[in-house]
Amino acid sequence: MPDSTSDNTPRPPRRKRYSGKNPRCFEDKYKEHQQDPETLAKVTASGKTPAGTHIPVLLPEILGILAIRPGETAADLTLGYGGHATALLTDVQPGGRLIALDVDPIELPRTEARLRSLGFPDETLTVQRSNFAGLPKVLATLGLTGVDALLADLGVSSMQIDNPTRGFSFKTEGPLDMRLNPERGQPASALLASITPQKLAALLHENADEPRAFLLADALAGKTLPTTRSLTEALRLLTPDPDEAEATFPRVFQALRITVNEEFTALDTLLRHLPQCINPGGRVAILTFHSGEDRRVKKALAAGLANETWSSISETVIRPTPTEQHKNPRSSSAKLRWAIRAW
Ligand SMILES: C[S@@+](CC[C@H](N)C(=O)[O-])C[C@H]1O[C@@H](n2cnc3c(N)ncnc32)[C@H](O)[C@@H]1O
């Protein structure tokens, strides 16, 4: 009889114990990371985004605007978790293709693997790690003169926000990094350590409409604040009123994130190149999450309508319904605009 006690098969590591009924730390949410369907449904029903996932915003509205026909070529410039991309990939079948871009080297391979496992023909999906500012170059490399439908869902994904090691959230402790592509540029902590008060005040004002930009900039510029917590603690000292602090933290984090990733430069470049990347009759949908982005999109589309690049554009902004905002609070600030390329 073999001795069961002498079995040398390595045992799987024991799961870390957490206190309380439900895991609170990102890493401990193993059922969500493993995409356990029951857990995902429970977390989603409670108005939260399961760890390691992202809920696509205004999905039916975007699909209606893009009105993709089988055989067309679509582009998702901000692949993220691939929620929108899955629907676009479905709509281009049979015979069409989806070009998907993202700058994030950590999430992109995971999303590509997930999309490839869905069973679509391999050649119908092209995934490229690229900034969308380089869209004309990507299309030229693929031998394409334009696409028939294009989506840009700006900003950060829930996976990025919720992962404390990325440093995007003031709610969790982690390195003050905030780079969408951690292989490029400098982390937010290095930016703060080297910036002048004048420059910091300007970016707090321009990127997040921060009303106390000068006061905060004077106190924070040139400081060594290596972690998200060190920044929130510094902010708390400057903002004793809890309600004011609750509004200040997200504004300061947003302003730093936009700067670290040069988000406005990327968006301005995309908007400049956009007309040449869309086939005649092609449709564009752009989802923004704050006024600095929306102002740029609105202005660029209006200018394109005036010079007859676009045959029509959205007259007003499309917002998530109260039901969508309730189910997915992260959709609350979303604004959708669209345009159709003239023939
Ligand atoms: C809001 S998420 C997209 C979510 C996606 N629509 C989904 O359904 O899962 C935004 C994504 O855009 C990416 N991103 C932001 N700026 C970018 C840029 N300039 N070029 C390419 N990707 C960018 C981020 O890394 C992030 O993954």
Ligand as a Chemical Component Dictionary entry (heavy atoms), coordinates in Angstrom:
data_LIG
# 
_chem_comp.id                   LIG 
_chem_comp.type                 NON-POLYMER 
_chem_comp.pdbx_formal_charge   0 
_chem_comp.three_letter_code    LIG 
# 
loop_
_chem_comp_atom.comp_id 
_chem_comp_atom.atom_id 
_chem_comp_atom.alt_atom_id 
_chem_comp_atom.type_symbol 
_chem_comp_atom.charge 
_chem_comp_atom.model_Cartn_x 
_chem_comp_atom.model_Cartn_y 
_chem_comp_atom.model_Cartn_z 
_chem_comp_atom.pdbx_ordinal 
LIG C1  C1  C 0  -11.834 53.650 -19.479 1  
LIG S1  S1  S 1  -10.646 52.466 -19.910 2  
LIG C2  C2  C 0  -11.346 51.632 -21.299 3  
LIG C3  C3  C 0  -12.305 50.549 -20.900 4  
LIG C4  C4  C 0  -12.823 49.735 -22.058 5  
LIG N1  N1  N 0  -13.622 50.513 -22.959 6  
LIG C5  C5  C 0  -13.582 48.514 -21.574 7  
LIG O1  O1  O 0  -14.758 48.341 -21.950 8  
LIG O2  O2  O -1 -13.017 47.729 -20.822 9  
LIG C6  C6  C 0  -9.414  53.436 -20.655 10 
LIG C7  C7  C 0  -8.234  52.664 -21.202 11 
LIG O3  O3  O 0  -7.551  53.532 -22.099 12 
LIG C8  C8  C 0  -6.172  53.368 -21.975 13 
LIG N2  N2  N 0  -5.565  54.611 -22.434 14 
LIG C9  C9  C 0  -5.610  55.820 -21.841 15 
LIG N3  N3  N 0  -4.959  56.733 -22.575 16 
LIG C10 C10 C 0  -4.520  56.094 -23.698 17 
LIG C11 C11 C 0  -3.810  56.506 -24.854 18 
LIG N4  N4  N 0  -3.408  57.779 -25.012 19 
LIG N5  N5  N 0  -3.556  55.591 -25.808 20 
LIG C12 C12 C 0  -3.963  54.293 -25.657 21 
LIG N6  N6  N 0  -4.621  53.846 -24.572 22 
LIG C13 C13 C 0  -4.912  54.735 -23.602 23 
LIG C14 C14 C 0  -5.960  53.058 -20.509 24 
LIG O4  O4  O 0  -4.756  52.359 -20.313 25 
LIG C15 C15 C 0  -7.203  52.220 -20.190 26 
LIG O5  O5  O 0  -6.934  50.868 -20.349 27 
# 
loop_
_chem_comp_bond.comp_id 
_chem_comp_bond.atom_id_1 
_chem_comp_bond.atom_id_2 
_chem_comp_bond.value_order 
_chem_comp_bond.pdbx_ordinal 
LIG C1  S1  SING 1  
LIG S1  C2  SING 2  
LIG S1  C6  SING 3  
LIG C2  C3  SING 4  
LIG C3  C4  SING 5  
LIG C4  N1  SING 6  
LIG C4  C5  SING 7  
LIG C5  O1  DOUB 8  
LIG C5  O2  SING 9  
LIG C6  C7  SING 10 
LIG C7  O3  SING 11 
LIG C7  C15 SING 12 
LIG O3  C8  SING 13 
LIG C8  N2  SING 14 
LIG C8  C14 SING 15 
LIG N2  C9  SING 16 
LIG N2  C13 SING 17 
LIG C9  N3  DOUB 18 
LIG N3  C10 SING 19 
LIG C10 C11 SING 20 
LIG C10 C13 DOUB 21 
LIG C11 N4  SING 22 
LIG C11 N5  DOUB 23 
LIG N5  C12 SING 24 
LIG C12 N6  DOUB 25 
LIG N6  C13 SING 26 
LIG C14 O4  SING 27 
LIG C14 C15 SING 28 
LIG C15 O5  SING 29 
# 
